[in-house]
Amino acid sequence: MRLSSLLIVIGWLASSSFTYAGDRCVNATTQAELTECSAQAYQTADDALNEVYQVLVDQLSNNAASLEKLRAAQRAWIGFRDAECAFESSAVEGGSAQPMVRNGCLEELTEARTEALREHASCEEGDLSCAR
C-alpha cells in the first residue's frame, strides 16, 4: 500500500468507521484507541455477515447441493479476505498501525460480502442468478 493509500485508509477509518462505534471511538486519538475501535467496527460488520449468512443457509436448507456450494464459497471467501488483508496491511507490517489497517480491510471486505449475500437472500423468484 502506498503512503497516500495508507493515509486515505486512516482518514476513512477515523471519519466513517468509528462514528457508529461509540463516542469514545469518534474521539479516538491514540493508536491503541484507534486499533480497538477498528476491531469493534470489524466485529460489527462480521456480526452482520453472520446474520445474513444464516438467513441464506436457512433459505437453502432444502437444497443440499446449493447449500454445500454456498459453504464452499464462504470458506474460499474467508481465505481470500484474510490473505488480501494481510497483503494490504503488509505496508505497515511490524508497526503499531498494522492491526488498525488490517481491521479496516477486514471490515470493508466483510461489508461487501454481506451485501452480496444479502442480494442472494433477497432475490426474487424466477431470477436465474438466484441459487435455490
Backbone torsions as a table, in degrees:
resi	resn	phi	psi	omega
1	MET	NA	131.9	177.5
2	ARG	-72.9	160.1	-179.8
3	LEU	-58.2	-41.0	179.8
4	SER	-63.9	-38.9	177.3
5	SER	-65.6	-39.7	178.8
6	LEU	-62.6	-42.6	179.4
7	LEU	-65.3	-36.7	177.4
8	ILE	-64.9	-44.1	179.0
9	VAL	-61.2	-46.0	-179.4
10	ILE	-63.1	-42.9	177.6
11	GLY	-64.0	-42.6	177.9
12	TRP	-62.0	-46.0	178.3
13	LEU	-60.0	-45.0	-177.2
14	ALA	-67.1	-33.5	-174.7
15	SER	-92.3	-36.7	-172.4
16	SER	-111.1	-43.5	-173.0
17	SER	-67.0	-34.3	-172.1
18	PHE	-87.9	-8.8	-176.0
19	THR	-64.3	-29.8	179.4
20	TYR	-99.3	0.1	-178.7
21	ALA	-88.5	6.1	176.5
22	GLY	112.3	162.1	-179.5
23	ASP	-59.1	-36.9	-180.0
24	ARG	-59.3	-37.4	-179.0
25	CYS	-76.1	-31.9	177.4
26	VAL	-61.4	-36.0	-177.7
27	ASN	-101.6	15.4	-179.0
28	ALA	-61.4	134.0	179.8
29	THR	-129.2	-27.8	-179.1
30	THR	-87.3	158.0	178.9
31	GLN	-61.8	-38.0	178.8
32	ALA	-62.2	-42.7	178.5
33	GLU	-66.1	-44.4	179.7
34	LEU	-61.7	-41.0	179.2
35	THR	-66.3	-44.1	178.7
36	GLU	-62.2	-42.6	-179.5
37	CYS	-67.7	-37.5	177.6
38	SER	-66.9	-34.9	176.9
39	ALA	-66.4	-39.6	177.7
40	GLN	-64.6	-41.7	-180.0
41	ALA	-64.3	-42.1	177.0
42	TYR	-63.6	-42.5	-179.3
43	GLN	-61.8	-39.8	177.1
44	THR	-62.1	-44.1	178.4
45	ALA	-64.3	-40.6	-179.6
46	ASP	-66.7	-38.9	176.8
47	ASP	-61.4	-42.6	178.8
48	ALA	-64.9	-41.0	177.4
49	LEU	-59.7	-46.7	-178.3
50	ASN	-62.5	-37.0	177.6
51	GLU	-64.3	-47.0	-178.7
52	VAL	-68.1	-39.7	178.2
53	TYR	-58.9	-44.5	-179.0
54	GLN	-64.5	-37.6	175.9
55	VAL	-59.8	-45.1	-179.3
56	LEU	-67.2	-40.2	176.0
57	VAL	-59.2	-45.9	179.4
58	ASP	-60.9	-40.5	179.5
59	GLN	-65.5	-31.6	-177.5
60	LEU	-94.9	8.2	-174.2
61	SER	-60.6	-22.6	178.7
62	ASN	-96.0	5.7	-179.3
63	ASN	-130.3	87.4	-174.4
64	ALA	-59.2	-37.7	-178.1
65	ALA	-66.4	-46.3	179.2
66	SER	-67.3	-38.2	179.0
67	LEU	-62.3	-42.8	178.9
68	GLU	-66.2	-36.0	177.5
69	LYS	-66.8	-39.4	175.5
70	LEU	-60.7	-47.2	-179.6
71	ARG	-61.2	-41.7	177.8
72	ALA	-64.2	-41.4	179.2
73	ALA	-64.3	-40.9	-179.0
74	GLN	-66.5	-42.3	177.2
75	ARG	-61.3	-42.8	179.1
76	ALA	-65.1	-41.5	179.2
77	TRP	-62.7	-42.6	178.8
78	ILE	-59.7	-43.0	176.5
79	GLY	-61.1	-44.4	177.1
80	PHE	-61.5	-48.9	-178.1
81	ARG	-56.0	-48.6	-177.8
82	ASP	-64.4	-42.4	179.2
83	ALA	-67.1	-42.4	179.6
84	GLU	-62.3	-43.2	-177.9
85	CYS	-73.1	-31.4	173.1
86	ALA	-63.9	-41.1	178.1
87	PHE	-65.3	-49.4	-177.2
88	GLU	-61.9	-33.6	-179.1
89	SER	-89.0	-1.3	-177.7
90	SER	-68.0	-20.2	178.9
91	ALA	-65.6	-23.4	179.6
92	VAL	-118.4	23.6	-177.9
93	GLU	-55.4	132.8	-179.7
94	GLY	86.7	-11.6	-180.0
95	GLY	-92.3	165.3	-177.5
96	SER	-69.8	-18.9	-179.9
97	ALA	-84.8	-12.7	-175.5
98	GLN	-56.1	-48.0	179.6
99	PRO	-60.9	-36.7	179.3
100	MET	-65.7	-44.6	179.5
101	VAL	-64.6	-43.1	178.5
102	ARG	-62.6	-45.1	178.6
103	ASN	-60.4	-40.0	178.1
104	GLY	-62.4	-41.1	176.7
105	CYS	-64.6	-46.8	178.9
106	LEU	-58.1	-43.5	179.4
107	GLU	-62.3	-48.8	-177.3
108	GLU	-61.1	-48.4	-179.5
109	LEU	-67.6	-35.8	178.6
110	THR	-66.1	-41.3	177.1
111	GLU	-63.4	-39.4	178.1
112	ALA	-65.4	-41.6	178.7
113	ARG	-66.2	-39.4	178.2
114	THR	-59.7	-43.7	179.5
115	GLU	-63.8	-41.3	178.3
116	ALA	-63.1	-43.9	178.5
117	LEU	-66.8	-37.0	178.0
118	ARG	-61.5	-39.7	177.7
119	GLU	-64.2	-41.5	177.1
120	HIS	-62.6	-40.5	-176.4
121	ALA	-72.4	-23.2	-175.3
122	SER	-113.6	12.0	-179.3
123	CYS	-71.5	151.7	-174.1
124	GLU	-83.3	149.8	176.9
125	GLU	-55.0	135.5	-179.6
126	GLY	95.8	-14.4	176.9
127	ASP	-71.6	117.7	-174.7
128	LEU	-68.2	-13.9	177.4
129	SER	-87.9	-2.5	-179.4
130	CYS	-82.6	132.6	173.5
131	ALA	-87.8	118.7	178.6
132	ARG	-140.2	NA	NA
